[in-house]
């Protein structure tokens, strides 16, 4: 399969899996405003997924559409980062996961808006408008949770400590990523990591949270299709209708 197709699928898998995770929280937010905000973020990410998958299908030329890519692949065919399939947990876990992803996603889209591929630039620029809000919101909530009550601080710090090992994979480039960098399609990992670390450190300082060591041991494998057990449960729910009733249309 074309390298660019695989890269687009990675981008779409990240947003799709996180969108599905957030959609599970619809009606369960800690406040009405938060419930609506989570649902809107999920919808934004789903819309971005469709744009990435539609372009991948177009380049691939195999007759697949975005629905078939989303609903008819098995877990090993998904190449999302492991961070995004971690359980929602309590609200601190949900928001720390979101903040880690939003920070990376924002700087990645900034880089992709300078891509050599005009279609990727178009999608990145459109998505960046949404993700700018996502990052501002999740960063604000991390500050409110971290610098809130003793209980909220403890839960947020615990979430940071538990999820930190899943952040390194976003910057661990393999041959596919490097090929995209060489082609001018994607930004280099070094610049992204530095921007991410600086932004996370800034928010954590305001939130009175301790930042784990950047060089700590990190999990890996999701980008190569090696996943945790959580992804299977996510896909079972997400893909059930299409698997049970093939060819169903919404």
Residue pairs with C-beta under 8 A, 6 or more apart in sequence:
1 60
2 59
2 60
3 176
3 179
3 180
3 183
4 59
4 117
4 180
4 183
4 185
5 56
5 59
5 60
6 79
6 176
7 176
7 177
7 180
7 185
7 186
8 52
8 53
8 55
8 56
8 59
8 120
9 52
9 53
9 56
9 69
9 79
10 79
10 80
10 176
10 223
11 52
12 48
12 49
12 52
12 53
12 56
12 66
12 69
12 70
13 78
13 79
13 80
14 80
14 81
14 84
14 101
14 105
15 45
15 46
15 48
15 49
15 52
16 45
16 46
16 49
16 53
16 70
16 80
17 78
17 80
17 84
17 85
17 231
17 234
18 42
18 45
18 80
18 84
18 98
18 101
19 42
19 43
19 45
19 46
19 49
20 42
20 234
20 237
20 238
21 84
21 85
21 88
21 234
22 38
22 39
22 41
22 42
22 45
22 94
22 98
23 39
23 42
23 46
24 88
24 237
25 35
25 38
25 39
25 88
25 94
26 35
26 38
26 39
26 42
27 35
28 35
29 35
29 36
29 37
29 38
30 91
37 137
38 94
41 98
41 134
41 137
44 127
44 130
44 131
44 134
47 130
48 123
48 127
48 130
49 66
49 70
50 66
51 123
51 126
51 127
52 123
53 65
53 66
53 69
53 70
54 65
54 66
55 119
55 120
55 123
56 69
57 64
57 65
57 66
57 68
57 69
67 242
70 238
70 239
71 238
71 239
71 241
71 242
71 243
72 239
72 242
72 243
74 235
75 225
75 227
75 231
75 232
75 235
76 225
76 226
76 227
77 225
78 222
78 225
78 227
78 231
78 235
79 222
79 223
79 224
79 225
80 222
80 223
80 231
81 166
81 169
81 170
81 222
81 223
82 166
82 169
82 219
82 220
82 221
82 222
82 227
82 228
83 97
83 100
83 101
83 163
83 166
83 167
83 169
83 170
83 222
84 97
84 101
84 222
85 222
85 227
85 228
85 230
85 231
85 234
86 93
86 97
86 163
86 166
86 228
86 230
87 93
87 230
88 94
89 159
90 155
90 159
91 145
92 145
92 152
92 155
92 156
92 158
92 159
93 155
93 159
93 162
93 163
95 138
95 141
95 142
95 145
95 156
95 159
96 142
96 156
96 159
96 160
96 163
97 159
97 163
98 134
98 138
99 135
99 138
99 139
99 141
99 142
99 200
99 203
100 163
100 166
100 167
100 200
102 131
102 134
102 135
102 138
102 139
103 135
103 139
103 196
103 199
103 200
104 167
104 170
104 171
104 192
104 196
105 131
105 134
105 135
106 128
106 131
106 132
106 134
106 135
107 187
107 192
107 195
107 196
107 199
108 187
108 192
109 124
109 127
109 128
109 131
110 124
110 128
110 187
111 186
111 187
111 191
111 192
112 120
112 121
112 123
112 124
112 185
112 186
112 187
113 121
113 124
113 125
113 128
114 121
114 187
115 121
115 124
115 184
115 185
115 186
116 183
116 184
116 185
117 185
120 185
139 199
139 203
142 156
142 203
142 204
142 207
142 209
143 203
143 206
143 207
144 152
145 152
145 153
145 155
145 156
145 207
146 152
146 153
146 156
146 157
146 204
146 206
146 207
146 208
146 209
147 153
147 206
147 207
147 208
153 208
153 209
156 207
156 209
157 209
157 210
160 204
160 209
160 210
160 211
160 212
161 212
164 212
164 216
165 216
165 217
165 218
165 219
166 218
166 219
167 218
168 216
168 218
168 219
168 220
169 218
169 219
169 220
169 221
169 222
169 223
170 192
170 196
171 189
171 192
171 193
171 196
172 189
172 218
172 220
172 223
173 181
173 189
174 223
174 224
177 186
177 189
177 223
180 186
181 187
181 188
181 189
197 214
200 211
201 211
204 210
204 211
221 227
241 248
242 248
